[in-house]
Structure formats: structure tokens, C-alpha cells
């Protein structure tokens, strides 16, 4: 039983690493991401049945790809014999080519264009036709190799909801006949932005969970970092890709110090910086240097990575270059107008120019309807009011922030801070 569990864990790891390559290659063949995933899943089922008995093949990824390709060819053969099924498959693959010849050609090119296949799959899963939720879910499913149950657990969502989201997303792509390609020219920028947005959404949900009892979900963070590294290897000429990789590494470097031994949140100012992951910081700074080497004006992810680097380089909270951070947020606002960025800039102003200057900015932000239910605004105001000695007002703001917070750990921390201000 122990051996069976171990081989199943190994198969899961192999699938996670190879899923995108296999599904991408099959999509290039059948021109339908839903069919491609079906054949790939068939191969995975065969592996789960055979490998516990026969052992792991010498090249598990190639074995899965070969098995899945044969499944596709068998389906084509059945479709050619049927007048009522397989019309799409028959249409996409030249019906005049003998199956033996087609199989030989497919096997000859099975390992060609592998990187392009994965990149095409990423762009397909992150197509702007889909909602943000659908893009995130489909990316985790097709490129990340996560099961429906794993995605549901990660986002605290019911499994049938995730399953329906996947089905609808694949149907949308199929009905729109979205080309399986990497966009070129003027189309590349917006489409790449969608891919980067999805990867960062996955990371952020892991870094600061929006709901539930845990502050972080490390598995999602790890998956986003893996996807970012994959994207950087596929598109090394894109500085914003390196910027996103840098940003995720630098933020992830603080993960171990963001909670205490009881799982309670620890503020940035109180974190033990000697425990920050130096390897992750080095990886982040290296990716940031790759982005800078392009010579292009920094984009949003590069600017955010520069912000994270300011924290990573500082040995204490007071040694942080807060003036530079305010400048970076100002530059970021010019590229991406956002009330959340305005809020972050105001928090930096509190450090660089003092709490009075920050309070004026925060008071103005209270008029923004987009922040009406955003718990970090009253939380930031509470911090500033506390620094100004206005404790009763700060307590009210901490309680308001706690009422708005969806994450249990964040709610508890804010309530404790409010309670501390009521003493005496």
C-alpha cells in the first residue's frame, strides 16, 4: 500500500510537470483544447492503472505523450468510420492522409515546438474572452496540471462550481474558434498582459488569501512562481515577464515571517528580516536585472518588483528608502491608475513625510466608492491615527476594518489591535 501511494504521488508530480506540454502538443494536433485535455487525461488514467504494476517508464513524459497521441489517432480512426461523430476531429485533420502516415509524421514532430506549444496553451487559457475567474481556473487546470478538486480546495470553492467553470471556459474557446497561437505584433501586448495578470492573481491568492482561516496558501504561491519561471523561459525577451518573476520571488521571500508560530499575521515592520529567504531575494534581484537589461522603460510589474526590492535590500523598516518607494508608486500610478495603488502610496507617504501628510491622502480616498468595502483603507487610517495619538479614532477604524475583512486571521489581528487601544 505504501509503495502504491508513493507511485501515485510520483505520477501526480510527473503530470504536474508534463501536463502543459502534453495538452499543448495535442491541441496543436486536434485544434480543440477540450479534446486535447480529454486524450491527455486518458493517458493519465492508463498511467495510474499500469505504472503501479510495471514501474515508472524511463521517460514518463514521453510515455504520456505517446499514449495520448495514440488515443487521439484511435479517435480519428473511429471518427472516419462514423457519419455522426467526430466531425470536428475529421475536419481539422486531413482525411486524405493515411493513418499510418499521419502517425509517423506526428511521432517525428512530437518533441518539436514543445516550448511554443506550452506558450500557445498559456495564451489560450488566458484569453480575454474569458472572465478572470475562468482564466485563473483554466490556467491551473491545463498549464498547472491541478485537478478540479485541488483547484476547488485552493479557492475554497465547491468542486462542481469549478468543474462547470472549466467546461464553460473550454466551450467558449471552442465556439469562438480561438486560434492556437502566440499572438504577434499589436496583439501581443494586451494578450501578454492577460497572461501575466492571471499568474499574478494566482500568486496573490496564495500570498494573501481573500477568505478562509489561513493567511496564506503556499501551494498557490509555489504554482504561480513555477508558471512565472516557465513563462520567462518561453518569452525571455519580454521585460515585464522578468518583472513579474522578480516581484513574486521578492514577495515570497518574506512568506515564512508573515505569520507567527500560532499562524497569526506579523506586520512588515515587525518581521524578523534575518529569516527572509535570501535565495528567493537573490532570484528576484537577478530577474529584475534581466528586466532592466532590455533597456525599455519599466512597466507595471518591473516597477512593483523595484518596490519589493526596496524592502528586500533594507535591513530594518526604518532603513527602507521610503522616498524612493513613494516615487515608484507615483510612476506606477501614471501607468496604472488605481485607488489601491493610491492607498499603498499614502501608506508610504506616512513613512516618508509623516502621518499628517498621509492622513490627508487617506481622508480623500474615503470618498472613492471602489474602496467603500476595502478593509485595508480603514486599517491604514487606523495606523496613521494611532501614530498621531488619536487612539479613540484609531480604535473605531480598526473595528471598521475588522468588520470588512473576509480572512479570519486578518479579522482577528485587527480586533486585537482595536482592543489594545481600549486599554486604559
C-alpha positions in Angstrom: 0.0 0.0 0.0 2.8 2.4 0.9 4.5 1.7 -2.5 1.3 2.3 -4.3 0.8 5.7 -2.5 4.4 6.6 -3.4 4.0 5.8 -7.1 0.7 7.7 -7.2 2.5 10.7 -5.7 5.2 10.4 -8.3 2.6 10.2 -11.1 1.0 13.3 -9.8 4.4 15.1 -9.8 5.1 13.9 -13.4 1.6 15.0 -14.5 2.1 18.5 -12.9 5.4 18.9 -14.8 4.2 17.5 -18.1 0.5 18.4 -18.4 1.1 21.7 -20.3 3.5 20.1 -22.8 1.1 17.2 -23.5 -2.1 19.2 -23.7 -0.4 21.8 -25.8 1.0 19.3 -28.2 -2.3 17.6 -28.6 -4.1 20.9 -29.1 -1.7 21.6 -31.9 -2.8 18.3 -33.4 -6.6 18.3 -32.8 -7.2 22.1 -32.7 -9.5 21.7 -29.8 -8.3 22.2 -26.2 -11.3 20.2 -24.8 -10.5 17.2 -26.9 -6.8 17.6 -26.2 -7.3 17.5 -22.4 -9.6 14.5 -22.8 -6.9 12.5 -24.6 -4.3 13.6 -22.1 -6.5 12.6 -19.2 -7.0 9.2 -20.9 -3.2 8.8 -20.9 -3.0 9.7 -17.2 -5.7 7.1 -16.3 -3.7 4.5 -18.2 -0.6 5.5 -16.3 -2.4 5.3 -12.9 -3.5 1.7 -13.9 -0.2 0.5 -15.3 2.7 2.2 -13.6 2.0 0.8 -10.0 2.4 -2.7 -11.6 5.1 -2.0 -14.2 7.0 0.7 -12.5 7.9 4.2 -13.8 8.9 4.2 -17.5 12.4 5.6 -18.4 10.9 8.8 -19.8 7.4 9.3 -18.2 6.6 12.5 -20.1 7.3 10.9 -23.5 5.3 7.8 -22.4 2.3 10.0 -21.6 2.6 12.0 -24.8 2.8 8.9 -26.9 -0.1 7.2 -25.2 -2.2 10.4 -25.5 -1.3 10.8 -29.2 -2.3 7.2 -29.9 -5.6 7.9 -28.2 -6.1 10.8 -30.5 -5.3 8.8 -33.6 -7.6 6.0 -32.5 -10.4 8.6 -32.0 -9.7 9.8 -35.5 -9.9 6.3 -36.9 -13.3 5.8 -35.2 -14.5 9.3 -36.4 -13.6 8.4 -40.0 -15.8 5.4 -39.8 -18.7 7.3 -38.3 -21.0 9.7 -40.1 -22.4 11.2 -36.9 -19.4 11.7 -34.6 -16.0 13.2 -34.6 -16.9 15.8 -37.3 -14.5 18.4 -35.8 -11.6 16.0 -35.5 -12.1 14.8 -39.1 -12.3 18.3 -40.3 -9.2 19.5 -38.6 -7.0 16.6 -39.6 -6.7 15.9 -43.4 -9.0 12.9 -44.1 -6.9 12.0 -47.2 -3.8 11.2 -45.3 -3.5 7.5 -44.4 -3.5 7.0 -40.6 -0.1 5.2 -40.6 1.5 8.1 -42.5 -0.2 10.6 -40.2 1.0 8.7 -37.1 4.6 8.6 -38.4 4.5 12.3 -39.1 3.1 13.1 -35.6 5.7 11.0 -33.8 8.5 12.6 -35.9 7.5 16.0 -34.7 6.3 15.0 -31.2 9.1 16.8 -29.4 9.3 19.8 -31.8 7.8 23.1 -30.9 7.3 22.0 -27.3 8.1 25.4 -25.9 5.8 27.1 -28.4 3.0 24.6 -27.6 3.1 25.4 -23.9 3.2 29.2 -24.7 0.3 28.8 -27.0 -1.6 26.9 -24.3 -0.9 29.7 -21.8 -2.2 32.3 -24.2 -5.3 30.2 -25.0 -6.1 29.6 -21.3 -5.7 33.3 -20.5 -7.7 34.6 -23.5 -9.6 37.9 -22.8 -12.8 36.3 -23.9 -12.9 34.5 -20.6 -13.6 36.1 -17.2 -10.8 36.5 -14.7 -12.1 33.5 -12.7 -12.3 31.3 -15.8 -8.8 32.3 -16.9 -7.3 31.5 -13.5 -9.2 28.2 -13.2 -8.3 27.1 -16.8 -4.7 28.0 -16.4 -4.3 26.0 -13.2 -6.1 23.1 -14.9 -4.4 23.0 -18.3 -1.0 24.5 -17.6 -0.6 23.8 -13.9 -2.0 20.3 -14.1 -4.1 20.7 -11.0 -7.2 18.6 -10.6 -10.7 20.0 -10.2 -10.6 19.0 -6.6 -7.3 20.7 -6.0 -8.4 24.0 -7.5 -11.7 23.9 -5.5 -9.7 23.4 -2.3 -7.3 26.2 -3.2 -10.0 28.7 -3.7 -12.4 27.3 -1.0 -15.0 26.7 -3.8 -17.3 23.8 -4.4 -15.9 21.2 -6.8 -19.0 21.3 -9.1 -18.6 25.0 -9.4 -15.0 24.7 -10.6 -16.0 21.8 -12.9 -18.7 23.9 -14.5 -16.3 26.9 -14.9 -13.8 24.7 -16.7 -16.5 23.3 -19.1 -17.9 26.7 -19.9 -14.4 28.2 -20.5 -13.4 25.4 -22.9 -16.8 25.7 -24.6 -16.3 29.4 -25.1 -12.9 29.0 -26.6 -14.2 26.2 -28.9 -17.2 28.2 -30.1 -15.1 31.2 -30.8 -12.6 29.1 -32.6 -9.8 30.9 -30.8 -6.5 30.3 -32.8 -4.0 28.1 -31.0 -1.1 30.5 -31.5 1.1 33.1 -29.8 -0.2 36.5 -30.8 2.1 38.7 -32.8 2.5 42.4 -33.4 0.0 44.8 -31.9 -2.0 41.8 -30.4 0.9 40.6 -28.3 0.9 43.3 -25.6 -2.7 43.0 -24.4 -2.7 39.2 -24.6 0.6 39.0 -22.7 -0.9 41.4 -20.1 -3.7 38.9 -19.6 -1.3 36.0 -19.1 0.7 38.0 -16.5 -2.4 39.1 -14.8 -3.6 35.5 -14.3 -0.3 34.3 -13.0 -0.1 37.2 -10.5 -3.8 36.6 -9.4 -2.8 33.1 -8.6 0.2 34.3 -6.7 -1.7 36.9 -4.7 -4.4 34.5 -3.7 -1.7 32.3 -2.3 0.2 35.2 -0.7 -2.8 36.8 1.0 -5.8 34.6 0.9 -9.0 36.6 0.4 -11.1 34.3 2.5 -10.9 31.4 4.9 -8.9 30.8 8.0 -5.3 30.7 6.6 -3.5 33.9 5.8 -1.5 32.3 3.0 -1.9 29.3 0.7 1.7 28.3 -0.1 0.8 25.8 -2.8 -0.8 28.5 -4.9 2.3 30.8 -4.4 4.6 28.0 -5.5 2.5 27.2 -8.6 2.5 30.9 -9.6 6.2 31.1 -9.2 6.6 27.9 -11.3 4.3 29.3 -14.0 6.3 32.6 -14.0 9.6 30.8 -14.4 8.1 28.7 -17.2 6.8 31.9 -19.0 10.2 33.6 -18.6 11.9 30.6 -20.3 9.4 30.7 -23.1 9.5 34.5 -23.6 12.9 35.6 -22.4 12.8 38.8 -24.4 9.8 40.3 -22.5 11.0 42.5 -19.6 7.5 42.5 -17.9 7.7 38.7 -17.7 11.0 39.0 -15.8 9.5 41.8 -13.7 6.7 39.6 -12.6 9.1 36.7 -11.8 11.2 39.2 -9.7 8.1 40.5 -7.9 6.9 37.0 -7.0 10.3 35.9 -5.7 10.8 39.0 -3.7 7.4 38.9 -2.1 7.7 35.1 -1.5 11.0 35.7 0.3 9.0 37.1 3.3 6.5 34.3 3.4 8.0 32.5 6.4 7.9 35.6 8.6 4.4 36.8 7.8 2.9 34.7 10.5 4.0 33.7 14.0 4.1 30.2 15.5 0.3 30.4 16.1 -0.4 31.4 12.5 -1.2 35.0 13.4 -0.2 37.7 11.0 3.0 39.6 11.5 3.2 43.2 10.1 6.1 44.1 7.8 7.6 46.4 10.5 7.7 43.5 13.0 9.1 40.8 10.8 12.5 39.2 11.5 14.3 40.2 8.4 17.2 37.8 9.2 14.7 35.0 8.4 13.8 36.3 4.9 14.7 33.8 2.3 18.0 35.0 0.8 17.8 32.6 -2.1 14.4 33.9 -3.2 15.7 37.5 -2.8 18.7 36.7 -5.0 16.5 35.1 -7.6 14.2 38.1 -7.6 17.1 40.6 -7.9 18.5 38.5 -10.8 15.2 38.5 -12.6 15.0 42.3 -12.0 18.4 42.8 -13.6 17.2 40.8 -16.7 14.2 43.1 -17.0 16.5 46.2 -16.7 18.9 44.8 -19.4 16.2 45.2 -22.0 16.7 49.0 -21.9 12.9 49.6 -22.1 11.1 51.9 -19.8 9.8 49.9 -16.8 6.3 48.6 -17.0 3.9 47.9 -14.1 5.4 44.6 -13.0 9.0 45.9 -13.1 8.0 48.9 -11.0 6.3 46.7 -8.5 9.4 44.5 -8.4 11.5 47.6 -7.8 9.2 48.4 -4.9 9.6 44.9 -3.4 13.4 45.2 -3.9 13.5 48.4 -1.8 12.1 46.3 1.1 14.4 43.3 0.4 17.5 45.5 0.5 16.7 47.3 3.7 18.0 45.7 6.9 15.3 47.4 9.0 11.9 49.1 8.4 13.5 52.5 9.2 16.4 51.9 6.8 13.9 51.5 3.9 14.2 54.1 1.2 10.6 55.4 1.6 11.2 58.4 -0.6 12.1 56.1 -3.4 9.1 53.9 -2.7 6.8 57.0 -3.0 8.5 57.9 -6.3 7.9 54.3 -7.6 4.2 54.4 -6.6 3.8 57.7 -8.3 5.4 56.3 -11.5 3.1 53.2 -11.2 0.0 55.4 -10.9 0.9 57.1 -14.2 0.8 53.7 -15.9 -2.0 52.0 -14.0 -4.4 54.4 -12.3 -5.8 52.6 -9.3 -7.3 53.5 -6.0 -5.4 50.6 -4.4 -2.1 51.9 -5.6 -3.1 55.4 -4.3 -3.7 53.7 -1.0 -0.3 52.0 -1.0 1.3 55.3 -1.9 -0.4 57.0 1.0 1.0 54.4 3.4 4.5 55.0 2.0 3.9 58.8 2.4 3.3 58.2 6.1 6.8 56.8 6.4 8.5 59.3 4.1 6.7 62.5 5.0 4.9 61.8 8.3 1.4 60.7 9.4 -0.2 64.2 8.9 0.6 64.2 5.2 -0.7 60.6 4.8 -3.9 61.2 6.7 -4.9 63.9 4.2 -4.5 61.5 1.4 -6.3 58.7 3.2 -9.2 61.0 4.0 -9.6 61.8 0.3 -9.6 58.1 -0.5 -12.6 57.6 1.7 -14.6 59.4 -1.0 -13.8 56.7 -3.5 -16.7 54.2 -3.8 -14.3 51.5 -5.0 -12.7 51.4 -1.5 -16.0 51.5 0.4 -15.7 47.8 1.4 -11.9 47.5 1.3 -10.7 46.7 4.8 -7.1 48.0 4.2 -8.3 51.6 3.9 -9.7 51.9 7.5 -6.7 49.8 8.6 -4.3 52.3 7.1 -6.2 55.2 8.6 -6.1 53.5 12.0 -2.3 53.1 11.8 -1.9 56.8 11.0 -4.3 57.9 13.6 -2.6 55.8 16.3 0.8 57.4 15.3 -0.8 60.8 15.8 -2.0 59.8 19.3 -5.7 59.9 18.3 -6.4 56.5 19.9 -10.2 56.5 20.1 -10.5 57.3 16.4 -7.9 54.7 15.6 -9.8 52.1 17.6 -13.0 52.8 15.6 -11.1 52.4 12.4 -9.6 49.1 13.4 -13.0 47.8 14.3 -14.4 49.0 11.0 -11.5 47.3 9.1 -12.2 44.1 11.1 -15.8 44.1 10.1 -14.9 44.4 6.4 -12.1 41.8 6.4 -13.0 38.4 4.9 -9.9 36.5 6.0 -10.3 35.1 9.6 -6.7 35.8 10.6 -6.8 39.3 9.3 -10.1 40.0 11.2 -8.7 38.6 14.5 -5.5 40.7 14.2 -7.5 43.9 13.6 -9.8 43.2 16.5 -6.8 42.7 18.8 -5.3 46.0 17.7 -8.6 47.7 18.4 -8.7 46.0 21.9 -5.2 47.2 22.7 -6.2 50.8 22.1 -9.2 50.5 24.6 -6.9 49.5 27.5 -6.5 52.4 29.9 
